[in-house]
Amino acid sequence: MTKIEKALELKRNKKYSCSQSVGCVYCEEVHMEEKDMLHLMSGFGIGMGGFEGTCGAVSAGVAVIGLLMGAKSEEENNKVKVYKVAKEYTRRFKEKNKSLICKELKGIETGEFLRSCDGCVEDAVEILEEMRAEGLV
């Protein structure tokens, strides 16, 4: 099962939020228990809890980037590198879906539906995996 398939299964069968579904497929790589990842990602769903913010799947992807490449100590403060990778990640998602904002993706105010929650989960993991394959993450 691919990470995309697993993330979609978590979303559909376990009823995890978009952010939890994305984050939980990376538990092994970031050395985190699923229960801890669920906790960490719980506030990002539906645009940080209310459709107004960044898509939870995208937020989870950025969090995973930080967990995979972020500084492990004060001496290894590599935040600028992580910022560049996070910026590229969000650029790719926006290029593919026209927005990063939950309510815009859902067409709540505009009536123009851009992407489903499942589609956002799929894209978030797909883009992260592409960037990992390219050696960016």
TIMI-2910 file (N, C-alpha, C, CB; in pm, 1 decimal, decimal comma, always signed):
<rs>
+----------+----------+----------+----------+----------+----------+----------+----------+----------+----------+----------+----------+------+
!      n_x !      n_y !      n_z !     ca_x !     ca_y !     ca_z !      c_x !      c_y !      c_z !     cb_x !     cb_y !     cb_z ! resn !
+----------+----------+----------+----------+----------+----------+----------+----------+----------+----------+----------+----------+------+
!    +84,1 !   -117,9 !     +0,0 !     +0,0 !     +0,0 !     +0,0 !    +89,0 !   +124,7 !     +0,0 !    -95,9 !     -0,5 !   +122,3 !  Met !
!    +60,9 !   +217,6 !    -89,0 !   +138,6 !   +341,1 !    -94,7 !    +99,5 !   +433,7 !    +20,1 !   +118,2 !   +411,9 !   -230,0 !  Thr !
!   +180,5 !   +534,9 !    +42,5 !   +148,5 !   +632,6 !   +146,5 !    +17,6 !   +705,4 !   +113,4 !   +264,0 !   +734,2 !   +162,5 !  Lys !
!     -6,2 !   +732,0 !    -13,5 !   -131,2 !   +797,9 !    -52,9 !   -249,2 !   +708,3 !    -18,8 !   -130,9 !   +832,0 !   -204,2 !  Ile !
!   -240,6 !   +582,1 !    -55,1 !   -349,1 !   +487,6 !    -26,3 !   -372,3 !   +474,9 !   +124,1 !   -317,4 !   +349,6 !    -86,5 !  Glu !
!   -263,3 !   +468,0 !   +199,5 !   -276,4 !   +455,2 !   +344,8 !   -340,1 !   +580,4 !   +405,3 !   -139,0 !   +429,5 !   +409,0 !  Lys !
!   -297,8 !   +698,7 !   +358,5 !   -354,9 !   +823,5 !   +409,6 !   -504,9 !   +829,8 !   +380,6 !   -283,3 !   +945,2 !   +347,3 !  Ala !
!   -545,0 !   +790,3 !   +260,5 !   -687,1 !   +791,1 !   +225,6 !   -764,6 !   +688,3 !   +307,0 !   -705,4 !   +764,1 !    +76,3 !  Leu !
!   -702,0 !   +575,0 !   +334,0 !   -766,9 !   +473,6 !   +417,0 !   -788,0 !   +525,8 !   +559,2 !   -683,1 !   +344,2 !   +419,6 !  Glu !
!   -688,6 !   +591,9 !   +614,8 !   -701,1 !   +649,8 !   +748,9 !   -813,0 !   +753,7 !   +752,3 !   -567,7 !   +713,7 !   +793,1 !  Leu !
!   -820,6 !   +834,4 !   +649,1 !   -924,4 !   +939,0 !   +643,4 !  -1063,1 !   +877,5 !   +635,0 !   -901,1 !  +1032,2 !   +522,9 !  Lys !
!  -1077,5 !   +778,3 !   +550,4 !  -1209,6 !   +719,6 !   +525,5 !  -1251,1 !   +619,1 !   +633,1 !  -1211,0 !   +651,8 !   +390,0 !  Arg !
!  -1162,5 !   +529,6 !   +670,8 !  -1199,2 !   +419,0 !   +759,6 !  -1184,4 !   +450,9 !   +908,0 !  -1115,9 !   +299,4 !   +727,0 !  Asn !
!  -1081,7 !   +525,9 !   +942,7 !  -1063,1 !   +561,2 !  +1083,9 !  -1121,8 !   +698,3 !  +1113,5 !   -914,0 !   +558,6 !  +1121,2 !  Lys !
!  -1166,1 !   +765,2 !  +1008,8 !  -1227,6 !   +898,4 !  +1022,1 !  -1130,0 !  +1001,9 !  +1078,7 !  -1351,1 !   +890,1 !  +1111,9 !  Lys !
!  -1003,0 !   +987,3 !  +1042,8 !   -903,8 !  +1087,7 !  +1081,3 !   -928,2 !  +1214,2 !   +999,2 !   -757,9 !  +1034,4 !  +1060,2 !  Tyr !
!   -887,7 !  +1327,7 !  +1052,2 !   -896,1 !  +1451,9 !   +975,2 !   -793,6 !  +1447,7 !   +862,1 !   -872,7 !  +1576,3 !  +1066,5 !  Ser !
!   -802,3 !  +1546,1 !   +774,4 !   -706,2 !  +1554,3 !   +664,4 !   -563,2 !  +1563,4 !   +719,0 !   -737,3 !  +1676,3 !   +574,2 !  Cys !
!   -542,9 !  +1646,5 !   +818,5 !   -408,3 !  +1664,4 !   +873,8 !   -358,9 !  +1538,4 !   +944,5 !   -406,5 !  +1782,3 !   +971,1 !  Ser !
!   -445,4 !  +1474,0 !  +1019,2 !   -407,0 !  +1351,3 !  +1088,5 !   -372,8 !  +1241,1 !   +988,2 !   -519,7 !  +1304,9 !  +1182,3 !  Gln !
!   -448,9 !  +1233,6 !   +880,8 !   -424,7 !  +1130,8 !   +778,7 !   -289,1 !  +1148,2 !   +712,4 !   -534,3 !  +1134,4 !   +672,8 !  Ser !
!   -254,3 !  +1272,5 !   +681,1 !   -124,0 !  +1299,8 !   +619,9 !    -12,4 !  +1273,2 !   +720,4 !   -116,9 !  +1445,9 !   +568,7 !  Val !
!    -23,0 !  +1327,3 !   +838,4 !    +82,4 !  +1311,3 !   +937,8 !   +109,3 !  +1167,3 !   +976,0 !    +48,0 !  +1387,9 !  +1059,5 !  Gly !
!     +1,9 !  +1089,9 !   +993,4 !    +17,6 !   +952,5 !  +1043,6 !    +89,1 !   +858,7 !   +947,3 !   -116,7 !   +895,3 !  +1075,5 !  Cys !
!    +90,0 !   +888,8 !   +819,0 !   +162,8 !   +799,8 !   +727,9 !   +314,0 !   +820,4 !   +736,7 !   +116,1 !   +822,1 !   +584,2 !  Val !
!   +356,7 !   +920,6 !   +812,4 !   +500,4 !   +946,6 !   +829,2 !   +550,9 !   +914,6 !   +970,0 !   +530,3 !  +1091,6 !   +797,0 !  Tyr !
!   +469,6 !   +848,9 !  +1050,0 !   +510,0 !   +817,8 !  +1187,8 !   +642,7 !   +742,2 !  +1194,0 !   +401,6 !   +736,0 !  +1256,5 !  Cys !
!   +657,7 !   +643,0 !  +1110,7 !   +780,5 !   +562,3 !  +1114,5 !   +903,0 !   +647,5 !  +1082,5 !   +770,8 !   +444,8 !  +1015,3 !  Glu !
!   +893,9 !   +728,7 !   +978,2 !  +1008,1 !   +809,7 !   +935,5 !  +1048,5 !   +914,4 !  +1039,0 !   +976,3 !   +878,1 !   +804,7 !  Glu !
!   +951,8 !   +965,4 !  +1113,0 !   +982,5 !  +1070,6 !  +1211,1 !   +993,1 !  +1015,0 !  +1352,9 !   +875,4 !  +1179,7 !  +1206,7 !  Val !
!   +986,1 !   +882,3 !  +1364,9 !  +1001,3 !   +813,9 !  +1493,5 !   +900,4 !   +863,3 !  +1596,7 !  +1142,6 !   +833,2 !  +1546,7 !  His !
!   +772,3 !   +859,6 !  +1556,4 !   +665,6 !   +907,6 !  +1643,7 !   +553,4 !   +804,6 !  +1648,1 !   +612,0 !  +1044,9 !  +1595,5 !  Met !
!   +500,1 !   +784,6 !  +1765,3 !   +384,7 !   +696,3 !  +1780,9 !   +262,2 !   +760,3 !  +1715,9 !   +357,9 !   +666,4 !  +1930,9 !  Glu !
!   +174,7 !   +677,1 !  +1659,1 !    +55,8 !   +729,3 !  +1593,1 !    -29,2 !   +814,5 !  +1687,2 !    -27,3 !   +615,0 !  +1538,0 !  Glu !
!    -42,3 !   +773,4 !  +1811,8 !   -123,0 !   +850,6 !  +1907,3 !    -65,1 !   +990,8 !  +1927,2 !   -131,0 !   +777,1 !  +2042,7 !  Lys !
!    +66,0 !  +1002,6 !  +1924,2 !   +129,4 !  +1132,7 !  +1939,5 !   +110,8 !  +1218,7 !  +1814,0 !   +278,3 !  +1115,3 !  +1970,1 !  Asp !
!   +118,2 !  +1154,6 !  +1697,3 !    +96,4 !  +1227,9 !  +1572,7 !    -49,2 !  +1274,9 !  +1564,2 !   +132,1 !  +1139,4 !  +1450,5 !  Met !
!   -142,6 !  +1190,6 !  +1606,5 !   -283,3 !  +1231,0 !  +1608,7 !   -301,8 !  +1356,1 !  +1693,9 !   -371,7 !  +1116,6 !  +1662,2 !  Leu !
!   -237,1 !  +1355,0 !  +1807,2 !   -242,4 !  +1469,7 !  +1898,6 !   -185,7 !  +1594,3 !  +1831,3 !   -164,6 !  +1439,4 !  +2028,7 !  His !
!    -66,8 !  +1580,7 !  +1775,2 !     +2,8 !  +1692,6 !  +1713,2 !    -78,6 !  +1753,4 !  +1599,6 !   +138,4 !  +1648,0 !  +1661,7 !  Leu !
!   -141,5 !  +1670,1 !  +1519,1 !   -212,4 !  +1716,5 !  +1399,6 !   -358,1 !  +1754,4 !  +1424,4 !   -207,0 !  +1610,6 !  +1294,5 !  Met !
!   -406,7 !  +1737,0 !  +1545,2 !   -550,1 !  +1751,8 !  +1570,7 !   -604,2 !  +1892,9 !  +1549,4 !   -579,5 !  +1709,6 !  +1709,8 !  Ser !
!   -525,7 !  +1994,4 !  +1559,5 !   -575,8 !  +2130,4 !  +1543,1 !   -572,2 !  +2185,6 !  +1402,1 !   -499,8 !  +2219,3 !  +1629,0 !  Gly !
!   -511,2 !  +2113,3 !  +1309,2 !   -493,5 !  +2167,2 !  +1174,5 !   -610,2 !  +2140,3 !  +1080,1 !   -369,5 !  +2111,1 !  +1115,2 !  Phe !
!   -694,4 !  +2042,4 !  +1110,7 !   -803,7 !  +2004,3 !  +1020,7 !   -899,6 !  +2118,7 !   +992,4 !   -880,1 !  +1888,6 !  +1079,0 !  Gly !
!   -970,8 !  +2105,8 !   +884,1 !  -1063,2 !  +2206,7 !   +828,0 !  -1007,7 !  +2349,0 !   +838,9 !  -1198,6 !  +2199,3 !   +899,6 !  Ile !
!   -890,8 !  +2366,4 !   +783,9 !   -831,7 !  +2499,8 !   +779,8 !   -803,7 !  +2556,9 !   +915,9 !   -920,5 !  +2592,2 !   +706,1 !  Gly !
!   -740,3 !  +2478,8 !  +1000,1 !   -706,2 !  +2514,8 !  +1137,3 !   -831,6 !  +2537,6 !  +1220,4 !   -618,3 !  +2639,8 !  +1139,6 !  Met !
!   -927,6 !  +2449,8 !  +1196,9 !  -1046,0 !  +2446,2 !  +1281,1 !  -1165,4 !  +2526,0 !  +1235,2 !  -1010,5 !  +2491,3 !  +1411,2 !  Gly !
!  -1157,6 !  +2596,0 !  +1124,3 !  -1273,2 !  +2676,4 !  +1087,5 !  -1279,4 !  +2721,7 !   +943,0 !  -1277,6 !  +2793,5 !  +1172,3 !  Gly !
!  -1216,4 !  +2651,4 !   +852,7 !  -1217,8 !  +2678,9 !   +708,1 !  -1141,2 !  +2804,3 !   +666,9 !  -1359,1 !  +2691,6 !   +661,6 !  Phe !
!  -1107,0 !  +2890,8 !   +761,0 !  -1042,7 !  +3018,4 !   +727,6 !   -893,7 !  +3003,1 !   +696,5 !  -1060,7 !  +3116,4 !   +842,0 !  Glu !
!   -829,6 !  +2903,6 !   +756,3 !   -684,5 !  +2891,6 !   +746,6 !   -637,7 !  +2797,9 !   +636,7 !   -629,8 !  +2845,2 !   +876,5 !  Gly !
!   -509,2 !  +2772,4 !   +640,5 !   -446,1 !  +2682,8 !   +544,5 !   -504,3 !  +2542,7 !   +557,3 !   -293,7 !  +2679,9 !   +565,0 !  Thr !
!   -524,1 !  +2478,2 !   +444,7 !   -573,1 !  +2340,4 !   +438,9 !   -495,1 !  +2252,4 !   +537,5 !   -561,0 !  +2284,1 !   +294,6 !  Cys !
!   -566,8 !  +2171,8 !   +612,8 !   -503,4 !  +2085,3 !   +711,7 !   -405,3 !  +1986,7 !   +652,4 !   -607,1 !  +2011,1 !   +786,9 !  Gly !
!   -434,4 !  +1936,1 !   +532,8 !   -343,1 !  +1842,5 !   +467,2 !   -210,6 !  +1911,5 !   +435,2 !   -406,7 !  +1785,5 !   +338,2 !  Ala !
!   -217,9 !  +2035,3 !   +389,6 !    -97,3 !  +2112,9 !   +359,5 !    -21,9 !  +2144,7 !   +488,8 !   -133,6 !  +2243,9 !   +284,4 !  Val !
!    -93,7 !  +2186,9 !   +590,9 !    -29,8 !  +2216,5 !   +720,1 !    +42,6 !  +2094,6 !   +773,8 !   -133,7 !  +2264,5 !   +822,3 !  Ser !
!    -20,3 !  +1977,9 !   +761,0 !    +43,4 !  +1854,2 !   +805,9 !   +168,8 !  +1825,7 !   +725,6 !    -53,4 !  +1736,8 !   +795,2 !  Ala !
!   +163,3 !  +1849,0 !   +595,4 !   +282,1 !  +1828,4 !   +511,7 !   +397,9 !  +1915,7 !   +555,9 !   +249,8 !  +1856,7 !   +366,0 !  Gly !
!   +369,5 !  +2040,2 !   +588,2 !   +474,6 !  +2130,5 !   +635,8 !   +527,7 !  +2083,1 !   +771,3 !   +421,2 !  +2275,8 !   +646,5 !  Val !
!   +438,2 !  +2037,0 !   +857,7 !   +482,4 !  +1983,7 !   +987,0 !   +573,0 !  +1861,8 !   +967,8 !   +360,8 !  +1946,1 !  +1074,1 !  Ala !
!   +537,6 !  +1775,3 !   +874,5 !   +620,2 !  +1657,2 !   +846,4 !   +757,1 !  +1700,1 !   +793,9 !   +549,9 !  +1564,1 !   +743,9 !  Val !
!   +759,4 !  +1801,2 !   +708,5 !   +888,4 !  +1852,5 !   +659,4 !   +973,7 !  +1896,3 !   +778,2 !   +867,5 !  +1971,7 !   +559,7 !  Ile !
!   +915,2 !  +1968,6 !   +870,6 !   +989,4 !  +2011,4 !   +989,5 !  +1037,7 !  +1894,4 !  +1072,5 !   +903,7 !  +2101,5 !  +1074,7 !  Gly !
!   +952,4 !  +1793,6 !  +1088,1 !   +991,6 !  +1675,7 !  +1165,8 !  +1101,6 !  +1596,3 !  +1096,2 !   +870,5 !  +1585,9 !  +1190,2 !  Leu !
!  +1100,6 !  +1593,2 !   +964,3 !  +1201,3 !  +1518,0 !   +888,7 !  +1334,3 !  +1591,6 !   +879,1 !  +1149,9 !  +1488,4 !   +749,4 !  Leu !
!  +1331,0 !  +1724,3 !   +863,9 !  +1455,1 !  +1795,8 !   +836,5 !  +1490,2 !  +1903,8 !   +936,9 !  +1447,7 !  +1856,2 !   +703,2 !  Met !
!  +1405,2 !  +1930,2 !  +1030,2 !  +1429,4 !  +2038,4 !  +1124,7 !  +1546,8 !  +2013,1 !  +1216,6 !  +1307,8 !  +2061,9 !  +1206,4 !  Gly !
!  +1589,6 !  +2119,5 !  +1281,4 !  +1703,6 !  +2113,6 !  +1373,5 !  +1677,0 !  +2016,5 !  +1487,2 !  +1734,5 !  +2252,5 !  +1429,8 !  Ala !
!  +1778,3 !  +1941,7 !  +1521,5 !  +1770,8 !  +1848,0 !  +1633,1 !  +1832,4 !  +1905,5 !  +1759,5 !  +1839,6 !  +1718,1 !  +1597,1 !  Lys !
!  +1893,8 !  +2023,8 !  +1745,2 !  +1955,7 !  +2091,3 !  +1859,3 !  +1969,1 !  +2239,8 !  +1827,2 !  +2095,0 !  +2029,0 !  +1893,2 !  Ser !
!  +2000,1 !  +2318,9 !  +1929,3 !  +2020,7 !  +2462,8 !  +1907,7 !  +2136,0 !  +2488,9 !  +1812,2 !  +2047,0 !  +2533,5 !  +2040,6 !  Glu !
!  +2237,1 !  +2405,7 !  +1818,7 !  +2355,4 !  +2425,4 !  +1734,7 !  +2326,2 !  +2398,5 !  +1587,8 !  +2468,5 !  +2335,5 !  +1781,7 !  Glu !
!  +2225,7 !  +2316,1 !  +1560,9 !  +2194,7 !  +2276,7 !  +1423,8 !  +2073,7 !  +2355,1 !  +1372,2 !  +2168,1 !  +2124,6 !  +1415,6 !  Glu !
!  +2069,8 !  +2481,8 !  +1398,2 !  +1953,5 !  +2561,7 !  +1360,5 !  +1951,4 !  +2584,9 !  +1209,6 !  +1953,8 !  +2696,4 !  +1435,4 !  Asn !
!  +1878,0 !  +2499,5 !  +1139,4 !  +1872,3 !  +2504,5 !   +993,6 !  +1736,2 !  +2553,1 !   +943,7 !  +1902,9 !  +2367,1 !   +935,5 !  Asn !
!  +1675,3 !  +2642,3 !  +1015,3 !  +1539,3 !  +2684,9 !   +982,7 !  +1527,7 !  +2746,7 !   +843,3 !  +1491,2 !  +2784,0 !  +1085,7 !  Lys !
!  +1628,5 !  +2816,6 !   +795,9 !  +1619,9 !  +2878,8 !   +664,0 !  +1605,0 !  +2771,6 !   +555,7 !  +1744,7 !  +2966,0 !   +636,8 !  Val !
!  +1677,4 !  +2662,9 !   +568,4 !  +1666,0 !  +2552,5 !   +472,2 !  +1525,6 !  +2492,2 !   +478,5 !  +1773,3 !  +2443,4 !   +500,4 !  Lys !
!  +1474,4 !  +2471,9 !   +597,5 !  +1339,6 !  +2416,3 !   +613,7 !  +1236,5 !  +2512,2 !   +555,5 !  +1308,9 !  +2388,3 !   +763,2 !  Val !
!  +1252,7 !  +2642,2 !   +577,7 !  +1159,7 !  +2741,2 !   +521,8 !  +1154,8 !  +2730,8 !   +368,9 !  +1201,3 !  +2884,3 !   +564,2 !  Tyr !
!  +1270,9 !  +2715,8 !   +306,6 !  +1276,3 !  +2707,7 !   +159,5 !  +1203,0 !  +2583,5 !   +109,0 !  +1423,1 !  +2705,8 !   +110,6 !  Lys !
!  +1220,4 !  +2472,9 !   +178,1 !  +1152,9 !  +2349,1 !   +137,5 !  +1002,7 !  +2361,5 !   +160,8 !  +1209,7 !  +2227,3 !   +215,0 !  Val !
!   +963,3 !  +2418,6 !   +272,9 !   +820,8 !  +2438,5 !   +300,8 !   +758,0 !  +2531,6 !   +197,6 !   +801,0 !  +2495,3 !   +442,6 !  Ala !
!   +830,6 !  +2634,8 !   +158,9 !   +780,6 !  +2727,9 !    +57,5 !   +761,2 !  +2656,2 !    -75,9 !   +877,5 !  +2847,1 !    +40,6 !  Lys !
!   +855,0 !  +2572,6 !   -113,8 !   +842,6 !  +2496,4 !   -239,0 !   +725,3 !  +2399,5 !   -231,6 !   +973,0 !  +2419,4 !   -269,1 !  Glu !
!   +708,5 !  +2336,4 !   -117,1 !   +597,7 !  +2242,2 !    -96,8 !   +463,2 !  +2312,8 !   -114,7 !   +606,1 !  +2178,1 !    +43,7 !  Tyr !
!   +446,7 !  +2427,4 !    -47,7 !   +319,7 !  +2499,5 !    -58,8 !   +300,8 !  +2558,1 !   -198,2 !   +312,6 !  +2610,7 !    +45,7 !  Thr !
!   +409,5 !  +2598,0 !   -263,0 !   +400,3 !  +2648,5 !   -400,4 !   +344,6 !  +2540,8 !   -492,8 !   +538,7 !  +2695,8 !   -450,6 !  Arg !
!   +397,0 !  +2419,9 !   -479,4 !   +351,3 !  +2309,6 !   -564,4 !   +203,7 !  +2276,8 !   -539,7 !   +437,2 !  +2185,0 !   -539,9 !  Arg !
!   +163,9 !  +2277,6 !   -413,7 !    +23,3 !  +2248,7 !   -383,7 !    -66,3 !  +2356,8 !   -442,5 !     +0,8 !  +2237,7 !   -231,1 !  Phe !
!    -28,7 !  +2481,9 !   -425,4 !   -109,7 !  +2592,5 !   -476,8 !   -113,8 !  +2591,0 !   -628,5 !    -55,1 !  +2726,6 !   -427,3 !  Lys !
!     -2,4 !  +2560,5 !   -690,6 !     +1,2 !  +2551,9 !   -836,7 !    -96,8 !  +2445,6 !   -887,0 !   +144,2 !  +2519,9 !   -885,3 !  Glu !
!   -104,0 !  +2336,7 !   -816,3 !   -190,5 !  +2225,7 !   -856,3 !   -337,7 !  +2253,4 !   -826,6 !   -147,2 !  +2098,4 !   -785,9 !  Lys !
!   -366,1 !  +2324,9 !   -718,0 !   -504,3 !  +2339,9 !   -670,8 !   -557,2 !  +2483,3 !   -666,3 !   -515,1 !  +2281,8 !   -535,6 !  Asn !
!   -477,6 !  +2579,5 !   -704,5 !   -515,8 !  +2721,1 !   -710,4 !   -527,8 !  +2790,6 !   -575,3 !   -644,9 !  +2733,4 !   -781,3 !  Lys !
!   -514,5 !  +2719,8 !   -466,0 !   -525,4 !  +2782,2 !   -333,9 !   -464,5 !  +2691,4 !   -228,2 !   -672,8 !  +2813,2 !   -299,5 !  Ser !
!   -435,2 !  +2751,8 !   -113,3 !   -392,4 !  +2678,6 !     +6,5 !   -498,0 !  +2686,5 !   +116,1 !   -258,8 !  +2733,8 !    +58,4 !  Leu !
!   -598,8 !  +2770,7 !    +96,4 !   -698,8 !  +2801,3 !   +198,5 !   -817,1 !  +2705,6 !   +187,9 !   -746,6 !  +2947,0 !   +185,5 !  Ile !
!   -852,5 !  +2645,8 !   +300,1 !   -957,2 !  +2543,9 !   +303,8 !  -1087,2 !  +2592,7 !   +239,4 !   -983,7 !  +2501,7 !   +447,7 !  Cys !
!  -1138,8 !  +2706,2 !   +282,5 !  -1268,7 !  +2751,5 !   +231,0 !  -1263,9 !  +2781,0 !    +81,6 !  -1314,4 !  +2875,8 !   +306,2 !  Lys !
!  -1147,8 !  +2821,2 !    +30,7 !  -1133,8 !  +2844,1 !   -113,6 !  -1130,2 !  +2711,5 !   -188,6 !  -1006,3 !  +2925,7 !   -143,7 !  Glu !
!  -1060,4 !  +2614,4 !   -133,5 !  -1054,9 !  +2481,5 !   -195,6 !  -1194,5 !  +2419,2 !   -203,1 !   -959,6 !  +2389,0 !   -116,6 !  Leu !
!  -1274,6 !  +2444,4 !   -100,8 !  -1410,4 !  +2389,2 !    -93,6 !  -1513,0 !  +2476,5 !   -164,1 !  -1451,1 !  +2370,7 !    +50,7 !  Lys !
!  -1475,6 !  +2597,0 !   -207,0 !  -1568,0 !  +2687,1 !   -275,8 !  -1677,9 !  +2740,8 !   -186,0 !  -1629,8 !  +2616,7 !   -392,0 !  Gly !
!  -1650,6 !  +2750,3 !    -58,0 !  -1753,5 !  +2790,7 !    +39,1 !  -1810,0 !  +2929,2 !     +8,2 !  -1695,7 !  +2789,3 !   +180,6 !  Ile !
!  -1726,2 !  +3024,1 !    -24,3 !  -1775,1 !  +3159,5 !    -52,0 !  -1791,5 !  +3187,1 !   -200,3 !  -1681,4 !  +3261,2 !     +7,5 !  Glu !
!  -1711,2 !  +3122,2 !   -281,5 !  -1711,1 !  +3151,5 !   -425,1 !  -1804,1 !  +3061,5 !   -506,0 !  -1571,7 !  +3138,9 !   -478,8 !  Thr !
!  -1836,8 !  +2945,0 !   -452,0 !  -1915,4 !  +2847,5 !   -527,3 !  -1831,5 !  +2769,1 !   -626,9 !  -2027,6 !  +2917,1 !   -599,9 !  Gly !
!  -1702,0 !  +2802,0 !   -637,0 !  -1611,2 !  +2730,3 !   -727,2 !  -1534,3 !  +2625,8 !   -646,4 !  -1512,6 !  +2829,2 !   -798,9 !  Glu !
!  -1579,1 !  +2501,1 !   -656,1 !  -1516,3 !  +2389,9 !   -585,1 !  -1385,5 !  +2356,2 !   -654,9 !  -1610,5 !  +2265,3 !   -579,3 !  Phe !
!  -1275,1 !  +2361,4 !   -580,8 !  -1143,9 !  +2334,7 !   -639,3 !  -1093,4 !  +2193,1 !   -611,2 !  -1044,1 !  +2434,7 !   -587,3 !  Leu !
!  -1113,8 !  +2142,3 !   -487,9 !  -1058,0 !  +2011,1 !   -452,2 !  -1128,5 !  +1957,7 !   -328,1 !   -904,5 !  +2020,6 !   -427,7 !  Arg !
!  -1154,8 !  +1828,5 !   -327,8 !  -1215,0 !  +1761,3 !   -212,5 !  -1111,5 !  +1743,5 !   -102,3 !  -1274,0 !  +1624,4 !   -253,5 !  Ser !
!  -1158,2 !  +1713,2 !    +18,1 !  -1065,4 !  +1683,7 !   +128,5 !   -978,4 !  +1562,9 !    +93,8 !  -1143,5 !  +1657,5 !   +260,3 !  Cys !
!  -1040,0 !  +1457,1 !    +41,2 !   -962,0 !  +1339,9 !     +1,0 !   -858,2 !  +1377,7 !   -104,4 !  -1054,7 !  +1229,2 !    -53,0 !  Asp !
!   -898,1 !  +1463,0 !   -198,5 !   -804,7 !  +1507,2 !   -301,9 !   -689,7 !  +1587,3 !   -243,9 !   -877,0 !  +1590,0 !   -405,8 !  Gly !
!   -718,5 !  +1669,5 !   -144,0 !   -612,5 !  +1747,3 !    -78,5 !   -516,0 !  +1655,5 !     -4,3 !   -673,3 !  +1850,1 !    +19,2 !  Cys !
!   -568,8 !  +1553,2 !    +62,2 !   -483,8 !  +1454,7 !   +129,6 !   -394,5 !  +1386,2 !    +26,8 !   -569,7 !  +1349,9 !   +206,2 !  Val !
!   -454,5 !  +1342,9 !    -82,4 !   -378,7 !  +1276,1 !   -188,9 !   -268,1 !  +1366,6 !   -241,2 !   -472,1 !  +1234,8 !   -304,3 !  Glu !
!   -301,3 !  +1490,5 !   -273,1 !   -202,0 !  +1583,4 !   -327,6 !    -92,8 !  +1616,0 !   -227,4 !   -269,3 !  +1711,3 !   -372,4 !  Asp !
!   -129,8 !  +1635,3 !   -101,6 !    -31,3 !  +1669,1 !     +1,3 !    +74,0 !  +1559,6 !    +15,1 !   -100,7 !  +1692,3 !   +136,0 !  Ala !
!    +29,7 !  +1434,6 !    +18,5 !   +123,9 !  +1322,9 !    +31,4 !   +202,2 !  +1304,1 !    -99,1 !    +48,6 !  +1192,1 !    +68,6 !  Val !
!   +134,1 !  +1314,3 !   -211,9 !   +201,3 !  +1297,3 !   -340,9 !   +314,2 !  +1399,1 !   -358,7 !   +100,2 !  +1310,4 !   -455,7 !  Glu !
!   +287,2 !  +1524,2 !   -327,9 !   +388,8 !  +1628,2 !   -342,0 !   +503,9 !  +1604,1 !   -244,7 !   +327,4 !  +1767,3 !   -318,5 !  Ile !
!   +472,9 !  +1565,4 !   -123,3 !   +577,9 !  +1535,5 !    -25,8 !   +665,0 !  +1419,7 !    -72,9 !   +516,4 !  +1502,7 !   +110,7 !  Leu !
!   +602,8 !  +1317,5 !   -126,5 !   +678,6 !  +1203,1 !   -177,5 !   +763,2 !  +1240,7 !   -299,2 !   +583,6 !  +1089,2 !   -213,6 !  Glu !
!   +710,3 !  +1325,0 !   -387,0 !   +788,7 !  +1372,6 !   -501,9 !   +911,8 !  +1448,5 !   -453,4 !   +702,6 !  +1463,3 !   -593,9 !  Glu !
!   +893,5 !  +1534,4 !   -355,9 !  +1005,1 !  +1612,9 !   -305,3 !  +1106,8 !  +1526,0 !   -232,0 !   +954,4 !  +1722,2 !   -213,1 !  Met !
!  +1059,6 !  +1423,5 !   -165,7 !  +1152,7 !  +1329,1 !   -102,3 !  +1231,5 !  +1253,7 !   -208,8 !  +1076,4 !  +1229,3 !    -11,2 !  Arg !
!  +1166,0 !  +1211,8 !   -315,9 !  +1234,1 !  +1141,0 !   -423,8 !  +1338,2 !  +1230,7 !   -493,2 !  +1131,4 !  +1090,1 !   -526,0 !  Ala !
!  +1311,2 !  +1360,1 !   -495,1 !  +1405,0 !  +1457,1 !   -553,6 !  +1518,4 !  +1493,9 !   -457,7 !  +1330,2 !  +1583,4 !   -594,8 !  Glu !
!  +1512,3 !  +1443,3 !   -336,1 !  +1614,9 !  +1471,4 !   -237,4 !  +1601,9 !  +1606,9 !   -170,1 !  +1747,2 !  +1461,8 !   -300,8 !  Gly !
!  +1486,9 !  +1670,2 !   -185,4 !  +1465,3 !  +1800,9 !   -123,3 !  +1429,7 !  +1789,6 !    +24,0 !  +1356,0 !  +1875,7 !   -196,3 !  Leu !
!  +1366,1 !  +1679,0 !    +61,2 !  +1326,1 !  +1656,6 !   +199,0 !  +1405,8 !  +1540,3 !   +253,1 !  +1174,1 !  +1630,1 !   +210,4 !  Val !
+----------+----------+----------+----------+----------+----------+----------+----------+----------+----------+----------+----------+------+
</rs>
